[in-house]
């Protein structure tokens, strides 16, 4: 999932998409279970997003607190809940305040993360 962090979460339009696509009986519940028994087990998900705040602001003791606190409901409550293996997030802090060179470095970091995922062996997909 790729998004700008908005009010310490994903934008409402993306949450609305999750609400409509991750439906009970479709990807969890019903004949599917939850977490490792859900329909999307064997698939991986990565959060790729930007923030308006610095990396330091999202650390323990920072202005906003630990990033993991903000991501818990997305990682555990949405993605892991329907069976995804959630990979480490790729976060770009304050891109609007970056120089062109810094922005290029950040984009290459994103490209490397995607290349690493694409090049890794994938888990077998459940029928």
C-alpha positions as CSV (number, residue, x, y, z in Angstrom):
1,X,0.0,0.0,0.0
2,X,1.4,3.4,-0.9
3,X,0.0,6.5,0.6
4,X,0.8,9.8,2.4
5,X,0.3,9.5,6.1
6,X,-2.8,11.6,6.8
7,X,-3.9,12.4,10.3
8,X,-1.6,9.7,11.6
9,X,-3.1,7.0,9.4
10,X,-3.9,6.2,5.8
11,X,-6.1,8.6,3.9
12,X,-9.9,8.0,4.2
13,X,-10.3,7.1,0.6
14,X,-7.8,4.3,1.0
15,X,-9.5,3.1,4.2
16,X,-12.8,3.1,2.3
17,X,-11.2,0.9,-0.3
18,X,-10.0,-1.5,2.4
19,X,-13.5,-1.6,3.9
20,X,-15.0,-2.5,0.5
21,X,-12.3,-5.1,-0.6
22,X,-11.4,-6.8,2.7
23,X,-15.0,-8.1,3.3
24,X,-16.1,-10.8,5.7
25,X,-16.6,-14.1,3.8
26,X,-14.4,-12.8,1.0
27,X,-10.9,-12.6,2.6
28,X,-11.7,-13.5,6.3
29,X,-14.5,-15.1,8.3
30,X,-17.0,-17.5,6.8
31,X,-15.1,-20.3,5.2
32,X,-11.9,-18.4,5.9
33,X,-10.5,-17.7,9.3
34,X,-8.5,-14.9,10.6
35,X,-4.7,-14.1,10.5
36,X,-2.9,-17.3,9.4
37,X,-6.2,-18.9,8.3
38,X,-7.5,-16.0,6.3
39,X,-7.8,-16.0,2.5
40,X,-4.7,-13.9,1.8
41,X,-2.2,-16.2,3.6
42,X,0.9,-16.7,1.5
43,X,0.9,-13.2,0.2
44,X,3.0,-10.3,1.3
45,X,2.2,-6.7,1.8
46,X,4.4,-3.6,2.3
47,X,3.5,-0.2,3.5
48,X,5.2,2.5,1.4
49,X,4.3,6.0,2.6
50,X,5.4,9.6,3.3
51,X,5.1,11.7,6.4
52,X,5.2,15.4,7.1
53,X,7.3,14.9,10.2
54,X,10.9,14.0,10.7
55,X,12.1,10.5,11.6
56,X,13.0,11.8,15.0
57,X,9.4,12.9,15.6
58,X,8.2,9.3,15.1
59,X,10.6,7.8,17.7
60,X,9.9,7.0,21.3
61,X,10.1,10.3,23.1
62,X,9.6,12.2,19.8
63,X,6.9,14.7,19.2
64,X,4.5,12.1,17.8
65,X,5.7,8.9,19.4
66,X,6.9,5.6,17.9
67,X,5.9,5.0,14.3
68,X,5.0,1.4,15.2
69,X,2.1,2.8,17.3
70,X,0.6,4.4,14.3
71,X,1.1,1.4,12.1
72,X,-0.3,-1.2,14.4
73,X,-4.0,-0.9,13.3
74,X,-2.9,-1.1,9.6
75,X,-0.4,-3.9,10.0
76,X,-2.2,-6.1,12.5
77,X,-5.8,-5.0,12.2
78,X,-6.0,-4.9,8.4
79,X,-3.2,-6.6,6.7
80,X,-2.2,-9.5,9.0
81,X,-5.9,-10.0,9.9
82,X,-6.6,-11.1,6.3
83,X,-3.5,-13.2,6.1
84,X,-0.8,-11.0,4.7
85,X,2.8,-11.4,5.8
86,X,3.6,-7.7,6.4
87,X,7.1,-6.6,5.4
88,X,9.0,-3.8,6.9
89,X,7.6,-0.4,5.9
90,X,9.4,2.0,3.6
91,X,8.9,5.5,5.1
92,X,10.0,8.7,3.5
93,X,10.0,11.5,6.0
94,X,9.3,15.2,5.0
95,X,9.7,14.7,1.2
96,X,8.4,18.2,0.6
97,X,11.4,19.7,2.5
98,X,14.0,17.5,0.7
99,X,16.4,18.8,-1.9
100,X,16.3,17.3,-5.3
101,X,19.3,15.2,-4.4
102,X,17.8,14.0,-1.2
103,X,14.6,13.2,-3.0
104,X,16.6,11.1,-5.5
105,X,18.2,9.2,-2.7
106,X,14.8,8.5,-1.2
107,X,13.4,7.3,-4.5
108,X,16.3,5.0,-5.0
109,X,15.7,3.6,-1.5
110,X,12.1,2.8,-2.5
111,X,13.2,1.2,-5.8
112,X,15.7,-1.0,-3.9
113,X,13.0,-2.1,-1.4
114,X,10.6,-3.0,-4.2
115,X,13.4,-4.8,-6.2
116,X,14.3,-6.8,-3.0
117,X,10.7,-7.9,-2.6
118,X,10.3,-8.7,-6.3
119,X,13.5,-10.7,-6.3
120,X,12.8,-12.7,-3.1
121,X,11.3,-16.1,-3.4
122,X,7.5,-15.9,-2.9
123,X,5.5,-18.1,-0.5
124,X,3.2,-20.5,-2.2
125,X,-0.3,-19.1,-2.7
126,X,-3.2,-21.0,-1.1
127,X,-5.8,-22.2,-3.5
